[in-house]
Structure formats: C-alpha cells, structure tokens
Amino acid sequence: MTSNDLGELLASKPLVLLYFSTPTCGVCQVLRPKIETLIAEEPPWHFQYVNTEESLELAGQHLIFAVPTILLMADGREIGRFSRHFGMQELEEPVRRYAALLGETG
C-alpha cells in the first residue's frame, strides 16, 4: 500500500481501522481475525491491513515502531491508537461508539 492508496481510502471511507503488522508476528496473526470480525459487525468501519515490511514509508509517516499497531481513523484523522499490549475490550469500546455516532448522524 502506498501513501496515495491510503489517501484515497481515507477520503472514500468515513471510518477506517488501519492494522499495521508483519507476516512473522504471531500475536498479530491471532489478533487479526478477531479485529476483522469486530469491524464487520460495525459498519461503516473499514478494515485495512498494512504490512510494515512492504510499506516502510507508511509505517514511518504514521510513527509505527511496534506491531501490532492499530490506528482508528475518522475522516482521514487519527482518533485512536493501540500498540503492542492492549485488550479487545479496549478496542471494542471506541469502535462501537464511533459507529453508533456516525449511524446517528449519517
């Protein structure tokens, strides 16, 4: 994924969860399906995987120093960040809250 690709995605989707990871991260591989399920249950969220080994520029632009790192984006701006040690409950609360807020106004 390039910066242009990400810019287009963020412009076209109101809520995006960016999942920064690597193929060799064991924790990331276990966590990813859980997060994808959560996002599928909460439209209008969109899930986007970013392989930090292939997208070094994006990882640098977003100050990604550890994996997994999750960025919650609303209208192209970062509204939440979870890195390395976090629980699913910590992530579920803002995801559900923003989906509900957008559902009320949209």
N, CA, C and O atoms as CSV, one atom per row, in Angstrom:
chain,resi,resn,atom,element,x,y,z
A,1,MET,N,N,0.852,-1.178,0.000
A,1,MET,CA,C,0.000,0.000,0.000
A,1,MET,C,C,0.894,1.235,0.000
A,1,MET,O,O,1.893,1.299,0.717
A,2,THR,N,N,0.520,2.201,-0.807
A,2,THR,CA,C,1.286,3.446,-0.897
A,2,THR,C,C,0.553,4.565,-0.150
A,2,THR,O,O,-0.595,4.401,0.263
A,3,SER,N,N,1.216,5.673,0.011
A,3,SER,CA,C,0.597,6.847,0.634
A,3,SER,C,C,-0.613,7.308,-0.172
A,3,SER,O,O,-1.633,7.694,0.397
A,4,ASN,N,N,-0.496,7.267,-1.510
A,4,ASN,CA,C,-1.624,7.656,-2.366
A,4,ASN,C,C,-2.810,6.720,-2.184
A,4,ASN,O,O,-3.954,7.166,-2.102
A,5,ASP,N,N,-2.532,5.410,-2.122
A,5,ASP,CA,C,-3.597,4.426,-1.905
A,5,ASP,C,C,-4.308,4.704,-0.585
A,5,ASP,O,O,-5.537,4.696,-0.515
A,6,LEU,N,N,-3.530,4.947,0.446
A,6,LEU,CA,C,-4.118,5.213,1.755
A,6,LEU,C,C,-4.914,6.509,1.750
A,6,LEU,O,O,-5.996,6.580,2.334
A,7,GLY,N,N,-4.383,7.530,1.092
A,7,GLY,CA,C,-5.102,8.798,0.997
A,7,GLY,C,C,-6.450,8.633,0.327
A,7,GLY,O,O,-7.445,9.201,0.777
A,8,GLU,N,N,-6.487,7.856,-0.751
A,8,GLU,CA,C,-7.749,7.602,-1.453
A,8,GLU,C,C,-8.724,6.824,-0.574
A,8,GLU,O,O,-9.919,7.118,-0.549
A,9,LEU,N,N,-8.206,5.832,0.144
A,9,LEU,CA,C,-9.049,5.049,1.034
A,9,LEU,C,C,-9.644,5.924,2.138
A,9,LEU,O,O,-10.843,5.863,2.409
A,10,LEU,N,N,-8.803,6.732,2.766
A,10,LEU,CA,C,-9.271,7.585,3.864
A,10,LEU,C,C,-10.269,8.635,3.370
A,10,LEU,O,O,-11.154,9.051,4.118
A,11,ALA,N,N,-10.130,9.058,2.126
A,11,ALA,CA,C,-11.059,10.037,1.566
A,11,ALA,C,C,-12.407,9.398,1.228
A,11,ALA,O,O,-13.435,10.075,1.227
A,12,SER,N,N,-12.399,8.102,0.942
A,12,SER,CA,C,-13.631,7.441,0.498
A,12,SER,C,C,-14.403,6.755,1.622
A,12,SER,O,O,-15.585,6.454,1.457
A,13,LYS,N,N,-13.762,6.506,2.754
A,13,LYS,CA,C,-14.411,5.799,3.867
A,13,LYS,C,C,-14.412,6.699,5.103
A,13,LYS,O,O,-13.372,7.261,5.448
A,14,PRO,N,N,-15.555,6.848,5.777
A,14,PRO,CA,C,-15.608,7.734,6.940
A,14,PRO,C,C,-14.837,7.197,8.143
A,14,PRO,O,O,-14.235,7.973,8.885
A,15,LEU,N,N,-14.847,5.881,8.345
A,15,LEU,CA,C,-14.149,5.265,9.474
A,15,LEU,C,C,-13.282,4.121,8.971
A,15,LEU,O,O,-13.771,3.199,8.319
A,16,VAL,N,N,-11.987,4.188,9.280
A,16,VAL,CA,C,-11.046,3.162,8.826
A,16,VAL,C,C,-10.198,2.713,10.002
A,16,VAL,O,O,-9.671,3.534,10.753
A,17,LEU,N,N,-10.071,1.392,10.156
A,17,LEU,CA,C,-9.147,0.822,11.117
A,17,LEU,C,C,-7.939,0.351,10.331
A,17,LEU,O,O,-8.055,-0.541,9.490
A,18,LEU,N,N,-6.778,0.940,10.595
A,18,LEU,CA,C,-5.525,0.543,9.956
A,18,LEU,C,C,-4.813,-0.431,10.877
A,18,LEU,O,O,-4.523,-0.109,12.029
A,19,TYR,N,N,-4.534,-1.614,10.372
A,19,TYR,CA,C,-3.894,-2.672,11.149
A,19,TYR,C,C,-2.473,-2.855,10.643
A,19,TYR,O,O,-2.253,-3.509,9.623
A,20,PHE,N,N,-1.513,-2.282,11.347
A,20,PHE,CA,C,-0.099,-2.378,10.972
A,20,PHE,C,C,0.491,-3.627,11.617
A,20,PHE,O,O,0.404,-3.821,12.829
A,21,SER,N,N,1.097,-4.474,10.774
A,21,SER,CA,C,1.599,-5.750,11.255
A,21,SER,C,C,2.698,-6.244,10.326
A,21,SER,O,O,3.072,-5.575,9.362
A,22,THR,N,N,3.199,-7.414,10.636
A,22,THR,CA,C,4.141,-8.115,9.759
A,22,THR,C,C,3.681,-9.566,9.637
A,22,THR,O,O,2.990,-10.069,10.523
A,23,PRO,N,N,4.052,-10.237,8.564
A,23,PRO,CA,C,3.649,-11.636,8.403
A,23,PRO,C,C,4.245,-12.561,9.462
A,23,PRO,O,O,3.711,-13.644,9.701
A,24,THR,N,N,5.335,-12.156,10.096
A,24,THR,CA,C,6.003,-13.026,11.068
A,24,THR,C,C,5.577,-12.779,12.514
A,24,THR,O,O,6.077,-13.444,13.421
A,25,CYS,N,N,4.679,-11.851,12.741
A,25,CYS,CA,C,4.226,-11.542,14.096
A,25,CYS,C,C,3.130,-12.528,14.510
A,25,CYS,O,O,2.016,-12.475,13.989
A,26,GLY,N,N,3.441,-13.413,15.431
A,26,GLY,CA,C,2.486,-14.427,15.876
A,26,GLY,C,C,1.262,-13.839,16.557
A,26,GLY,O,O,0.136,-14.248,16.276
A,27,VAL,N,N,1.475,-12.886,17.444
A,27,VAL,CA,C,0.360,-12.233,18.131
A,27,VAL,C,C,-0.553,-11.552,17.118
A,27,VAL,O,O,-1.778,-11.616,17.231
A,28,CYS,N,N,0.048,-10.906,16.137
A,28,CYS,CA,C,-0.719,-10.205,15.100
A,28,CYS,C,C,-1.616,-11.164,14.330
A,28,CYS,O,O,-2.758,-10.833,14.012
A,29,GLN,N,N,-1.103,-12.345,14.034
A,29,GLN,CA,C,-1.870,-13.316,13.255
A,29,GLN,C,C,-3.067,-13.857,14.043
A,29,GLN,O,O,-4.101,-14.175,13.456
A,30,VAL,N,N,-2.934,-13.961,15.360
A,30,VAL,CA,C,-4.035,-14.420,16.206
A,30,VAL,C,C,-5.061,-13.303,16.382
A,30,VAL,O,O,-6.265,-13.562,16.395
A,31,LEU,N,N,-4.597,-12.084,16.516
A,31,LEU,CA,C,-5.471,-10.941,16.774
A,31,LEU,C,C,-6.250,-10.489,15.536
A,31,LEU,O,O,-7.397,-10.056,15.650
A,32,ARG,N,N,-5.649,-10.585,14.387
A,32,ARG,CA,C,-6.264,-10.052,13.157
A,32,ARG,C,C,-7.679,-10.567,12.885
A,32,ARG,O,O,-8.558,-9.747,12.618
A,33,PRO,N,N,-7.952,-11.881,12.936
A,33,PRO,CA,C,-9.321,-12.331,12.653
A,33,PRO,C,C,-10.345,-11.794,13.654
A,33,PRO,O,O,-11.491,-11.539,13.286
A,34,LYS,N,N,-9.949,-11.624,14.892
A,34,LYS,CA,C,-10.857,-11.071,15.906
A,34,LYS,C,C,-11.225,-9.624,15.566
A,34,LYS,O,O,-12.378,-9.213,15.696
A,35,ILE,N,N,-10.234,-8.875,15.136
A,35,ILE,CA,C,-10.469,-7.471,14.791
A,35,ILE,C,C,-11.286,-7.371,13.509
A,35,ILE,O,O,-12.174,-6.525,13.404
A,36,GLU,N,N,-10.995,-8.220,12.543
A,36,GLU,CA,C,-11.775,-8.209,11.307
A,36,GLU,C,C,-13.246,-8.534,11.584
A,36,GLU,O,O,-14.134,-7.945,10.967
A,37,THR,N,N,-13.507,-9.457,12.499
A,37,THR,CA,C,-14.883,-9.793,12.876
A,37,THR,C,C,-15.562,-8.604,13.539
A,37,THR,O,O,-16.710,-8.287,13.226
A,38,LEU,N,N,-14.858,-7.944,14.453
A,38,LEU,CA,C,-15.406,-6.762,15.116
A,38,LEU,C,C,-15.781,-5.697,14.096
A,38,LEU,O,O,-16.873,-5.133,14.165
A,39,ILE,N,N,-14.902,-5.420,13.164
A,39,ILE,CA,C,-15.139,-4.374,12.166
A,39,ILE,C,C,-16.302,-4.760,11.247
A,39,ILE,O,O,-17.092,-3.901,10.854
A,40,ALA,N,N,-16.408,-6.028,10.907
A,40,ALA,CA,C,-17.518,-6.481,10.055
A,40,ALA,C,C,-18.866,-6.276,10.747
A,40,ALA,O,O,-19.879,-6.072,10.078
A,41,GLU,N,N,-18.886,-6.328,12.079
A,41,GLU,CA,C,-20.119,-6.145,12.856
A,41,GLU,C,C,-20.476,-4.678,13.038
A,41,GLU,O,O,-21.584,-4.374,13.480
A,42,GLU,N,N,-19.576,-3.764,12.713
A,42,GLU,CA,C,-19.774,-2.344,12.999
A,42,GLU,C,C,-19.607,-1.464,11.759
A,42,GLU,O,O,-18.668,-0.672,11.677
A,43,PRO,N,N,-20.527,-1.607,10.791
A,43,PRO,CA,C,-20.431,-0.660,9.682
A,43,PRO,C,C,-20.677,0.738,10.234
A,43,PRO,O,O,-21.443,0.871,11.188
A,44,PRO,N,N,-20.096,1.736,9.711
A,44,PRO,CA,C,-19.382,1.856,8.439
A,44,PRO,C,C,-17.865,1.693,8.546
A,44,PRO,O,O,-17.138,2.194,7.689
A,45,TRP,N,N,-17.374,1.006,9.576
A,45,TRP,CA,C,-15.937,0.793,9.696
A,45,TRP,C,C,-15.420,-0.021,8.517
A,45,TRP,O,O,-16.109,-0.897,7.994
A,46,HIS,N,N,-14.188,0.288,8.113
A,46,HIS,CA,C,-13.492,-0.441,7.054
A,46,HIS,C,C,-12.156,-0.902,7.618
A,46,HIS,O,O,-11.433,-0.102,8.213
A,47,PHE,N,N,-11.810,-2.181,7.443
A,47,PHE,CA,C,-10.550,-2.751,7.905
A,47,PHE,C,C,-9.518,-2.668,6.800
A,47,PHE,O,O,-9.807,-3.004,5.651
A,48,GLN,N,N,-8.306,-2.219,7.139
A,48,GLN,CA,C,-7.216,-2.197,6.157
A,48,GLN,C,C,-5.936,-2.714,6.798
A,48,GLN,O,O,-5.428,-2.121,7.749
A,49,TYR,N,N,-5.420,-3.816,6.277
A,49,TYR,CA,C,-4.160,-4.384,6.732
A,49,TYR,C,C,-3.008,-3.654,6.053
A,49,TYR,O,O,-3.059,-3.390,4.851
A,50,VAL,N,N,-1.974,-3.328,6.814
A,50,VAL,CA,C,-0.770,-2.712,6.255
A,50,VAL,C,C,0.432,-3.529,6.725
A,50,VAL,O,O,0.721,-3.594,7.920
A,51,ASN,N,N,1.122,-4.144,5.783
A,51,ASN,CA,C,2.333,-4.902,6.075
A,51,ASN,C,C,3.477,-3.897,6.204
A,51,ASN,O,O,3.882,-3.284,5.216
A,52,THR,N,N,3.991,-3.731,7.411
A,52,THR,CA,C,5.024,-2.712,7.633
A,52,THR,C,C,6.341,-3.049,6.936
A,52,THR,O,O,7.146,-2.155,6.677
A,53,GLU,N,N,6.568,-4.318,6.630
A,53,GLU,CA,C,7.786,-4.691,5.919
A,53,GLU,C,C,7.729,-4.232,4.457
A,53,GLU,O,O,8.760,-3.913,3.864
A,54,GLU,N,N,6.529,-4.202,3.883
A,54,GLU,CA,C,6.361,-3.783,2.492
A,54,GLU,C,C,6.047,-2.299,2.372
A,54,GLU,O,O,6.292,-1.698,1.326
A,55,SER,N,N,5.510,-1.705,3.424
A,55,SER,CA,C,5.088,-0.301,3.389
A,55,SER,C,C,5.870,0.503,4.427
A,55,SER,O,O,5.294,1.101,5.335
A,56,LEU,N,N,7.178,0.503,4.274
A,56,LEU,CA,C,8.041,1.207,5.227
A,56,LEU,C,C,7.728,2.699,5.301
A,56,LEU,O,O,7.766,3.293,6.379
A,57,GLU,N,N,7.422,3.296,4.161
A,57,GLU,CA,C,7.125,4.729,4.130
A,57,GLU,C,C,5.875,5.037,4.953
A,57,GLU,O,O,5.866,5.979,5.746
A,58,LEU,N,N,4.826,4.248,4.764
A,58,LEU,CA,C,3.594,4.456,5.539
A,58,LEU,C,C,3.828,4.257,7.029
A,58,LEU,O,O,3.337,5.028,7.853
A,59,ALA,N,N,4.579,3.222,7.367
A,59,ALA,CA,C,4.882,2.966,8.773
A,59,ALA,C,C,5.631,4.157,9.375
A,59,ALA,O,O,5.350,4.562,10.503
A,60,GLY,N,N,6.562,4.704,8.642
A,60,GLY,CA,C,7.304,5.861,9.121
A,60,GLY,C,C,6.437,7.095,9.250
A,60,GLY,O,O,6.539,7.824,10.237
A,61,GLN,N,N,5.584,7.338,8.266
A,61,GLN,CA,C,4.708,8.510,8.295
A,61,GLN,C,C,3.758,8.469,9.481
A,61,GLN,O,O,3.388,9.512,10.020
A,62,HIS,N,N,3.363,7.265,9.890
A,62,HIS,CA,C,2.403,7.126,10.983
A,62,HIS,C,C,3.068,6.744,12.310
A,62,HIS,O,O,2.392,6.370,13.268
A,63,LEU,N,N,4.405,6.843,12.351
A,63,LEU,CA,C,5.174,6.589,13.564
A,63,LEU,C,C,4.873,5.224,14.170
A,63,LEU,O,O,4.573,5.106,15.358
A,64,ILE,N,N,4.961,4.198,13.330
A,64,ILE,CA,C,4.730,2.826,13.766
A,64,ILE,C,C,6.074,2.233,14.154
A,64,ILE,O,O,6.939,2.024,13.304
A,65,PHE,N,N,6.246,1.961,15.454
A,65,PHE,CA,C,7.517,1.433,15.960
A,65,PHE,C,C,7.391,0.015,16.492
A,65,PHE,O,O,8.400,-0.630,16.778
A,66,ALA,N,N,6.158,-0.484,16.631
A,66,ALA,CA,C,5.929,-1.832,17.145
A,66,ALA,C,C,4.704,-2.404,16.454
A,66,ALA,O,O,3.843,-1.664,15.980
A,67,VAL,N,N,4.633,-3.729,16.402
A,67,VAL,CA,C,3.454,-4.387,15.854
A,67,VAL,C,C,2.893,-5.336,16.900
A,67,VAL,O,O,3.654,-5.897,17.687
A,68,PRO,N,N,1.601,-5.525,16.926
A,68,PRO,CA,C,0.627,-4.842,16.091
A,68,PRO,C,C,0.387,-3.417,16.574
A,68,PRO,O,O,0.458,-3.135,17.770
A,69,THR,N,N,0.106,-2.534,15.641
A,69,THR,CA,C,-0.366,-1.185,15.963
A,69,THR,C,C,-1.632,-0.950,15.161
A,69,THR,O,O,-1.697,-1.219,13.961
A,70,ILE,N,N,-2.624,-0.445,15.851
A,70,ILE,CA,C,-3.913,-0.167,15.227
A,70,ILE,C,C,-4.174,1.324,15.315
A,70,ILE,O,O,-4.069,1.927,16.384
A,71,LEU,N,N,-4.517,1.911,14.175
A,71,LEU,CA,C,-4.922,3.306,14.146
A,71,LEU,C,C,-6.390,3.367,13.773
A,71,LEU,O,O,-6.809,2.777,12.777
A,72,LEU,N,N,-7.166,4.078,14.567
A,72,LEU,CA,C,-8.559,4.339,14.238
A,72,LEU,C,C,-8.598,5.696,13.567
A,72,LEU,O,O,-8.134,6.687,14.132
A,73,MET,N,N,-9.150,5.746,12.366
A,73,MET,CA,C,-9.173,6.961,11.569
A,73,MET,C,C,-10.613,7.373,11.282
A,73,MET,O,O,-11.432,6.543,10.888
A,74,ALA,N,N,-10.919,8.649,11.478
A,74,ALA,CA,C,-12.239,9.197,11.149
A,74,ALA,C,C,-12.027,10.403,10.254
A,74,ALA,O,O,-11.314,11.339,10.618
A,75,ASP,N,N,-12.634,10.380,9.107
A,75,ASP,CA,C,-12.493,11.466,8.133
A,75,ASP,C,C,-11.028,11.806,7.881
A,75,ASP,O,O,-10.657,12.973,7.750
A,76,GLY,N,N,-10.200,10.758,7.814
A,76,GLY,CA,C,-8.790,10.929,7.493
A,76,GLY,C,C,-7.889,11.333,8.644
A,76,GLY,O,O,-6.685,11.504,8.453
A,77,ARG,N,N,-8.451,11.490,9.842
A,77,ARG,CA,C,-7.645,11.890,11.011
A,77,ARG,C,C,-7.586,10.767,12.039
A,77,ARG,O,O,-8.555,10.031,12.222
A,78,GLU,N,N,-6.453,10.643,12.703
A,78,GLU,CA,C,-6.293,9.635,13.742
A,78,GLU,C,C,-7.126,10.020,14.968
A,78,GLU,O,O,-6.999,11.124,15.497
A,79,ILE,N,N,-7.977,9.090,15.408
A,79,ILE,CA,C,-8.799,9.318,16.599
A,79,ILE,C,C,-8.491,8.325,17.708
A,79,ILE,O,O,-9.010,8.449,18.817
A,80,GLY,N,N,-7.652,7.344,17.414
A,80,GLY,CA,C,-7.267,6.365,18.422
A,80,GLY,C,C,-6.071,5.567,17.963
A,80,GLY,O,O,-5.865,5.352,16.769
A,81,ARG,N,N,-5.279,5.127,18.940
A,81,ARG,CA,C,-4.072,4.345,18.640
A,81,ARG,C,C,-3.914,3.284,19.713
A,81,ARG,O,O,-3.999,3.565,20.909
A,82,PHE,N,N,-3.684,2.059,19.261
A,82,PHE,CA,C,-3.451,0.932,20.157
A,82,PHE,C,C,-2.206,0.230,19.654
A,82,PHE,O,O,-2.119,-0.125,18.479
A,83,SER,N,N,-1.247,0.029,20.538
A,83,SER,CA,C,0.003,-0.563,20.102
A,83,SER,C,C,0.485,-1.608,21.092
A,83,SER,O,O,0.468,-1.403,22.305
A,84,ARG,N,N,0.904,-2.708,20.553
A,84,ARG,CA,C,1.538,-3.792,21.258
A,84,ARG,C,C,0.681,-4.476,22.317
A,84,ARG,O,O,0.178,-5.573,22.077
A,85,HIS,N,N,0.504,-3.861,23.473
A,85,HIS,CA,C,-0.215,-4.508,24.571
A,85,HIS,C,C,-1.556,-3.827,24.800
A,85,HIS,O,O,-1.624,-2.751,25.392
A,86,PHE,N,N,-2.612,-4.459,24.328
A,86,PHE,CA,C,-3.962,-3.937,24.536
A,86,PHE,C,C,-4.925,-5.111,24.454
A,86,PHE,O,O,-4.615,-6.150,23.872
A,87,GLY,N,N,-6.086,-4.927,25.040
A,87,GLY,CA,C,-7.097,-5.972,25.007
A,87,GLY,C,C,-8.185,-5.627,24.015
A,87,GLY,O,O,-8.357,-4.470,23.632
A,88,MET,N,N,-8.920,-6.650,23.602
A,88,MET,CA,C,-10.006,-6.435,22.653
A,88,MET,C,C,-11.057,-5.484,23.225
A,88,MET,O,O,-11.644,-4.704,22.475
A,89,GLN,N,N,-11.306,-5.530,24.523
A,89,GLN,CA,C,-12.303,-4.637,25.120
A,89,GLN,C,C,-11.902,-3.174,24.956
A,89,GLN,O,O,-12.750,-2.316,24.714
A,90,GLU,N,N,-10.613,-2.895,25.088
A,90,GLU,CA,C,-10.125,-1.519,24.911
A,90,GLU,C,C,-10.407,-1.020,23.494
A,90,GLU,O,O,-10.695,0.160,23.293
A,91,LEU,N,N,-10.324,-1.908,22.529
A,91,LEU,CA,C,-10.547,-1.558,21.134
A,91,LEU,C,C,-12.042,-1.507,20.798
A,91,LEU,O,O,-12.486,-0.636,20.049
A,92,GLU,N,N,-12.806,-2.436,21.351
A,92,GLU,CA,C,-14.241,-2.512,21.040
A,92,GLU,C,C,-14.985,-1.242,21.417
A,92,GLU,O,O,-15.850,-0.787,20.669
A,93,GLU,N,N,-14.662,-0.670,22.557
A,93,GLU,CA,C,-15.418,0.490,23.045
A,93,GLU,C,C,-15.391,1.665,22.062
A,93,GLU,O,O,-16.461,2.144,21.687
A,94,PRO,N,N,-14.227,2.152,21.628
A,94,PRO,CA,C,-14.251,3.269,20.678
A,94,PRO,C,C,-14.799,2.879,19.301
A,94,PRO,O,O,-15.447,3.694,18.645
A,95,VAL,N,N,-14.549,1.653,18.863
A,95,VAL,CA,C,-15.075,1.218,17.560
A,95,VAL,C,C,-16.598,1.270,17.574
A,95,VAL,O,O,-17.212,1.811,16.654
A,96,ARG,N,N,-17.203,0.713,18.608
A,96,ARG,CA,C,-18.669,0.703,18.697
A,96,ARG,C,C,-19.227,2.121,18.902
A,96,ARG,O,O,-20.261,2.474,18.334
A,97,ARG,N,N,-18.542,2.916,19.705
A,97,ARG,CA,C,-19.007,4.284,19.979
A,97,ARG,C,C,-19.017,5.122,18.699
A,97,ARG,O,O,-20.009,5.790,18.408
A,98,TYR,N,N,-17.928,5.093,17.937
A,98,TYR,CA,C,-17.874,5.883,16.706
A,98,TYR,C,C,-18.844,5.362,15.649
A,98,TYR,O,O,-19.419,6.153,14.901
A,99,ALA,N,N,-19.035,4.053,15.575
A,99,ALA,CA,C,-20.020,3.507,14.630
A,99,ALA,C,C,-21.410,3.987,15.003
A,99,ALA,O,O,-22.194,4.332,14.118
A,100,ALA,N,N,-21.740,4.018,16.295
A,100,ALA,CA,C,-23.047,4.478,16.750
A,100,ALA,C,C,-23.206,5.966,16.474
A,100,ALA,O,O,-24.267,6.402,16.029
A,101,LEU,N,N,-22.166,6.748,16.733
A,101,LEU,CA,C,-22.240,8.188,16.480
A,101,LEU,C,C,-22.463,8.485,15.000
A,101,LEU,O,O,-23.286,9.330,14.649
A,102,LEU,N,N,-21.742,7.800,14.150
A,102,LEU,CA,C,-21.890,8.032,12.722
A,102,LEU,C,C,-23.246,7.547,12.234
A,102,LEU,O,O,-23.841,8.145,11.338
A,103,GLY,N,N,-23.735,6.454,12.829
A,103,GLY,CA,C,-25.048,5.951,12.472
A,103,GLY,C,C,-26.163,6.929,12.830
A,103,GLY,O,O,-27.162,7.027,12.118
A,104,GLU,N,N,-25.986,7.658,13.949
A,104,GLU,CA,C,-26.989,8.635,14.377
A,104,GLU,C,C,-26.985,9.872,13.492
A,104,GLU,O,O,-28.032,10.467,13.239
A,105,THR,N,N,-25.801,10.255,13.021
A,105,THR,CA,C,-25.710,11.486,12.227
A,105,THR,C,C,-25.806,11.217,10.729
A,105,THR,O,O,-26.133,12.114,9.951
A,106,GLY,N,N,-25.518,9.967,10.326
A,106,GLY,CA,C,-25.496,9.655,8.896
A,106,GLY,C,C,-26.804,9.236,8.443
A,106,GLY,O,O,-26.980,8.931,7.264
